[in-house]
Amino acid sequence: MMSRLVRSDSAWNRASARSSWTLPPSTLYTVVRPHEIRFCGPYSPVEIRIDRWGSGMSYVLDFQETDRSQGAVIGGKGANLAELSRLDGIDVPDGVCVTTDAFRRVMADIPEIDDLLEQLSHVGPDDRDVIRVLSVQIRRVIEESDIPDDLATEIVRSVTRLGEHAAFAVRSSATAEDLPTASFAGQQDTYLNIVGAVAILRHVSRCWGSLFTERAIAYRLKNGFDHRKVHMAVVVQRMVFPQASGILFTADPVTSDRTVATVDAGFGLGEALVSGLVNADVYRVRDGAVVDKTVAGKQRAVRAAPKGGTYIQEIEPEWQNRPVLTDAQIVRLAQVGRDIEAHFGCPQDIEWCLVDDGFLIVQSRPITTLFPIPVVDDGENHVYVSVGHQQMMTDPMKPLGISVWQLTSPAPMREAGGRLFVDVTQRLASPASSAALVETLGKSDPLIGDALQTVLDRGDFIRSSADEVPVGAPAGGAPALIDPDPAIVAELIAGSKVSLAAMKRDIVTKSGSELLDFIEADIQELRRILFDPRSGQVITTAMEATGWLNDRLREWLGEKNAADTLTQSVPHNVTSEMGLALLDVADALRPHPDVVAFLRHVEHAGIEDERFLGALEKLTGGPEARATIEGYLDKYGMRCVGEIDITRPRWSDRPTTLVPTIMSNIENFGPGAGKQRFERGLREAEQKEKELLDRLRALPDGERKADETKPMIDRVRTFAGYREYPKYAMVGRYFAYKQALLREAGRLVEAHGIREQEDVFYLTFDELRKVVATHRPCDRLVRERKEAFRSYGMLTPPRVLTSNGEAVSGEYRREDVPAEALAGLPVSAGIVEGRARVISDMSQADLVAGDILVTAYTDPSWTPLFVATDGLVTEVGGLMTHGAVIAREYGVPAVVGVENATRLIRDGQRIRVNGTDGYVEILPD
């Protein structure tokens, strides 16, 4: 006898863990039910069922017959409820699950469903009209399909055992639901107070159909779930008729603080809260005590109707402003939540009902919006500052990128949610360094500085340590400024180039473990260059001189941000030179019509990067065009968006990324624009210097003030451009490392250590070293890392995070911002009005003269866009971050650190950017 069988991992517990094997011929077996077998043989007795459609399959499972391991069979909601029903002290209304096998059987009998799902597979998440039409069609054919008689009989029989005349809640339970990384909360349907067999079956069909609501389809498309691989189970649960109900979050959903539980409560059924019909009471609990309570006016409640369904009831006036729960009930409910959280191992979003002073739990799911906490097991409080907000790359990094960055930086860093955070606890705890730390980070990003000050002001989170400056903490007193000697910068750049050339020469000779050893050793050379004291002096001198000029000239002349104009067209700014050089590329390509037509086709139709340069070369003027682009890539091709992550595709990997910007330059600028722009900036800086010195000399004691000012201007002009070079040199090294590691990855693919080259990006540096040494396959680890990386992309990292999980928000605390304006940090002076272009991907940018670039963040790869924009607004940034430096050099008014700018400003709106005072105004249409 050959049958595919499913067994449970524990005796007499059906369907708790699916596995398949061939029934041994000698095994004795007996029929337990028509669709179940119990066999005895060389194994302990277990209960099994035949895994096929027909009378030999159980389509309905009681909560007690399964658990949370069976999400593929009973969906996320059903799995969590089944698990909860097993916990001591947790009361769950009785229920059953109509399994995904039932759903698949019904779907298989619908002739047109395959064609409809095929159409759906080609739809994008923003194609709302197409989604709407397909949703209606798919739901209709599912809901109108007959449920086979044997399946209907099994559902009705199982539900009737819960109570022949009872009312039920019929609830959708999809397999991609209530997951740790995607809750799908509210995406499918729930029906309350359903009475009678006919109504139950009808609403089971409606739950199946709700897998294809518009919102569920869009959610799956946005989060990368395959429609064909998501199936629907249905929970049918005894209806409860509560005095009150609501939601319990075991972590504060606003601040993410894991030590605070938050309870939303209303009278009657919870649908009143979910639908927004009433405001909820909100209670906050910490350490077994109610620490905050907001009692809302509750004018209505949703109640169960006697004959099925629900209705809205008006609440008597004397009850409307009464607390729904007593303090004792609130604390007891919070403890129930902590018990559930402890069992599931992560913060929970719990739906509860109050019946006769007892709490019944009708759902529990992970809170998927919480940012993870760095893992530290010392039992102490910690404060972390986001590296991404300092480096202009708040997207998640792959494991190899994280570990290489950690090897590069000396800062004490921790990883969480695919991002890196610097642990600043020790510096905050020291009175000698805390003020300097807050001031330094506050100058870079005022929101970080204010958040850190908020933590300090609480007084009880960080314990003050001995009054000693920790290693690496900011030293007290102003740093000594060096004289403006151009030879210093020239020597630093020359030394970096020599070192990089030597590394590139040697790395191509390495392979295997020797390559990993070489890279690790060379990172020490990279650190030597990055943290060269002379390099630090140059950068610090430029920053201090800029601050001195802005402070003194505002005091003496009443002029804000006077240094901004003085930094235009400074020498040795490799990043601003990169943007101007792409204008030169446009000049070289513009005279060749076939090349321009080809680039326009690439921009709109798409050409694979591997074919791009080869196809270009075949055109009239193509060889010259290819040589020009390759010359640009030789110097700047190591750059890309998120370039601190070694795993990111570089421009040399994907040269078509540059095509939209090249086309914009061809269409919006004339010949020689790059040189003209640099010379214009140089003239404006020289004129500004002369104007400022003349105005100073006209003041009382003016000669002295001018004499003090001139060396500071010289320091800015001599040293400010170098600020961008160390990162440029670092990224050049990273690109060489990446190319060598991918060559090694090719050898690992041949040795079956990995499946594809880029799998190495999902290993840490040390893990990669082990795989290179052993060739031992790591497929499972890579799959887990890929799934985790995908989920991290849906999270928004906080600027400041505590070990309690709290995302501490900072504020600007300014009174000089007009009402309705969006506050930010002024980083490049000037005021400009124009059309906002809200852009998330520079390869999709379509800027024209007069546009204002609005984006989450910019790094050096965005520089080519700056030449075509009249203003800049970012959500992340500081005075010395990339966008600020380049905006000042190009003379582009800019405001950075504008929280939620890409959501509050719509693409195409007219806005006014005040880069002098630091705010953005949305203008009337």
NORCOR-V93117 format. One record per pair of residues at least 24 apart in sequence whose ideal C-beta (glycine too) atoms are under 7 Angstrom apart, sorted by the first residue. I is the first residue (numbers start at 0). J is the second residue. Records with the same first field share a line. If there is no record, write none. Layout:
# NORCOR-V93117
I=J + J
This chain:
# NORCOR-V93117
0=24
2=49
3=50 + 51
4=47 + 49 + 50
5=47 + 48 + 50
6=45 + 47
7=45 + 46
10=43 + 44 + 45
11=46
12=64
13=46 + 48 + 60 + 64
14=60 + 64 + 65 + 69 + 72
15=65 + 66 + 68 + 69
16=68
52=104
54=149
56=100
58=97 + 98 + 100 + 101 + 150 + 153
59=95 + 96 + 97 + 98 + 153 + 154 + 157
60=95 + 96 + 98
61=95
62=93 + 94
65=96
70=174
71=99 + 174
72=98 + 99
73=98 + 172 + 232
74=99 + 172 + 173 + 174 + 176 + 231 + 232
75=172 + 173 + 174 + 176 + 177 + 178
76=170 + 172 + 176 + 177 + 234 + 362
77=172 + 232 + 234
79=177 + 362 + 363 + 364
80=234 + 362
83=339 + 360 + 363
86=342
88=338
89=335 + 338 + 339 + 360
90=357 + 358 + 359 + 360
91=359 + 360
92=236 + 237 + 239 + 359 + 361
93=161 + 237
94=234 + 235 + 236 + 237
95=157 + 158 + 161 + 235
96=172 + 232 + 234
97=154 + 203 + 232 + 233 + 235
98=232
99=174 + 230 + 231 + 232
101=150
102=207 + 230 + 231 + 232
103=230
104=150
105=144 + 146 + 207
108=144
109=140 + 141 + 144
111=140
112=140
116=226 + 227
119=216 + 226
120=226
122=220
123=220
124=217 + 220 + 221
130=213 + 216 + 217
131=213
134=211 + 212 + 213 + 216
137=211
138=208 + 211
141=204 + 207 + 208
142=204 + 205 + 208
146=200 + 204
151=200
154=200 + 203
155=196
158=199 + 235
161=237
162=237
165=237 + 238
166=192 + 193 + 194 + 238 + 303 + 307
167=193 + 199 + 235 + 236 + 237 + 238
168=236 + 238
169=193 + 199 + 202 + 203 + 206 + 233 + 235
170=233 + 234 + 236
171=206 + 209 + 231 + 233
172=232 + 233 + 234
173=210 + 229 + 231
174=229 + 230
175=219 + 224 + 229
177=364 + 365
179=345 + 365 + 367
180=367 + 790
181=222 + 367
182=364 + 365 + 367
183=218
184=364
186=212 + 214 + 215 + 218
187=212 + 215
191=238 + 268 + 270 + 303 + 309
192=238 + 303 + 304 + 307 + 308 + 309
193=307
194=306 + 307
198=307
199=235
203=233
206=231 + 233
207=231
222=793
223=789
238=303
239=352 + 354 + 359
240=303
241=268 + 352 + 353 + 354
242=266 + 353 + 354
243=323 + 324 + 353
244=268 + 269 + 351 + 352 + 353
245=269 + 272 + 279 + 351
246=272 + 348 + 349 + 350
247=332 + 336 + 349 + 351
248=348 + 366
249=336 + 337 + 340 + 346 + 347
250=346 + 366 + 369 + 804
252=366
254=805 + 806
255=369 + 370 + 804 + 805 + 806
256=803 + 804 + 805
257=346 + 803 + 804
258=285 + 803
259=283 + 284 + 285
260=284 + 333 + 336
262=329 + 332 + 333
264=323 + 324
265=297 + 300 + 323
266=297 + 300 + 314 + 323
267=300 + 301 + 302 + 312
268=301 + 302 + 303 + 309
269=350
270=301 + 309
271=299 + 300 + 301
276=301
280=322 + 323
282=324 + 329
284=329 + 330 + 333
287=330
289=326 + 329 + 330
294=320 + 322
296=320
332=358
339=363
369=804
370=415 + 416 + 794 + 796 + 797 + 800 + 806
371=415 + 416
372=415 + 802 + 804
373=413 + 414 + 415 + 420
375=413 + 802
380=460 + 461 + 801 + 802
381=422 + 424 + 801 + 802
382=423 + 424 + 427 + 454 + 461 + 799 + 801
383=413 + 420 + 421 + 422 + 800
384=420 + 421 + 423 + 440 + 447 + 799
385=418 + 420 + 796 + 797 + 798
386=412 + 418 + 419 + 420 + 421
387=418 + 796
388=444 + 447 + 798 + 875
389=443
390=643
391=856 + 857 + 858 + 875 + 876 + 880 + 881
392=641 + 643 + 644 + 856 + 858
393=796 + 855 + 856 + 875
394=641
395=788 + 791 + 792
396=644
397=644 + 646 + 760 + 761 + 788
398=761 + 762 + 763 + 784
399=645 + 646 + 759 + 760 + 762 + 763 + 764 + 767
400=644 + 645 + 646
402=763 + 764
403=645 + 764
404=643
406=519 + 522 + 764
407=522 + 525 + 526
409=471
416=791 + 794 + 796
417=788 + 791
418=796
420=800
424=461
425=469
426=469 + 472
427=451 + 454 + 455 + 461
428=461 + 462 + 463 + 464
429=464 + 466 + 467 + 468 + 469 + 472
430=463 + 466
431=466 + 467 + 468
432=468 + 469 + 472 + 473
435=473 + 475
436=472 + 473
439=473
442=878
443=877 + 878 + 879
444=798 + 877 + 896
445=809 + 811 + 824 + 896
446=798 + 809 + 896
447=798 + 799 + 809
448=809
449=809 + 810 + 812
450=798 + 799 + 807 + 808 + 809
451=799
453=807
454=807
460=801
477=543
478=539 + 543
480=540 + 543 + 544 + 714
481=536 + 540
483=710 + 713 + 714 + 717 + 718
485=717
487=533 + 537
488=537 + 571 + 718 + 721
491=533 + 534 + 537 + 721
492=571 + 724
495=528 + 728
498=524 + 528
499=728 + 731 + 732
502=732 + 735
503=735
506=735 + 739
509=739
510=743
511=771
512=768 + 771 + 772
514=739 + 743
515=767 + 768 + 771
518=736
525=729 + 732
528=728
529=725 + 729
534=725
537=718 + 721
538=721 + 722
540=714 + 718
541=714 + 715 + 718 + 719 + 722
542=879
544=711 + 714 + 715
545=715
547=711
548=711 + 712 + 715
551=708
552=691
555=695 + 698 + 704
556=694
559=828 + 915
560=825 + 828 + 915
561=691
562=715
563=827 + 828 + 887
564=683 + 684 + 687
565=684 + 687 + 688 + 712 + 715 + 716
566=715 + 719 + 887 + 888
567=680 + 683 + 684 + 888 + 890
568=677 + 680 + 681 + 684 + 888
569=716 + 719 + 720 + 888
570=720
571=720 + 721 + 724
572=720 + 723 + 888
573=723 + 724 + 727
574=723 + 727 + 859 + 862 + 881 + 885
575=862 + 885 + 888 + 889
577=635 + 862
578=862 + 863 + 865 + 866
579=673 + 676 + 677 + 866
580=631 + 673
581=631 + 660 + 661 + 664 + 863
582=664 + 668 + 672 + 673 + 866
583=673
584=627 + 628 + 631 + 661
585=661 + 664 + 665 + 668
586=670 + 671
587=623 + 624 + 627
588=624 + 627 + 661 + 665
589=665
591=619 + 620 + 624
593=618 + 619 + 620
594=618 + 620 + 621 + 624
595=665
598=658 + 661 + 662
599=662
601=655 + 658
602=658 + 659 + 662
606=655
608=652 + 653 + 654 + 655
611=654 + 655
612=654
628=654
637=730 + 731 + 734
638=730 + 859 + 860
639=860
640=841 + 858 + 860
641=858
642=730 + 858 + 859 + 860
645=733 + 736 + 737
646=760
649=734
656=842
659=842 + 843 + 844 + 845
660=844 + 863 + 864
663=846 + 867
664=867
667=847 + 848 + 867
676=866
680=888 + 890
683=890
688=712
722=879 + 884
723=859 + 884
743=771
747=771 + 774
750=774
751=776
752=776
753=777 + 781
754=778
761=785
815=916
816=918
817=918 + 920
820=918 + 919 + 920
821=897 + 900 + 903 + 918 + 919
822=917 + 918
823=894 + 895 + 896 + 897 + 917 + 918 + 919
824=876 + 877 + 878 + 894 + 895 + 896 + 917
825=894 + 914 + 915 + 916 + 917
826=876 + 878 + 883 + 886 + 893 + 895 + 914
827=883 + 886 + 887 + 891 + 892 + 893 + 914
828=892 + 914 + 915
829=892 + 914 + 915
830=892 + 911 + 912 + 913 + 914 + 915
831=869 + 870 + 892 + 912
832=909 + 911 + 922
833=869 + 870 + 909
834=907 + 909
835=904 + 906 + 907 + 908 + 910
836=906
837=901 + 904 + 905 + 906
851=910 + 912
853=900 + 901 + 904
854=901
855=901
857=881 + 882
865=889 + 891
870=912
872=897 + 900 + 912 + 919
873=897 + 900
874=898 + 899 + 900 + 901
894=918 + 919
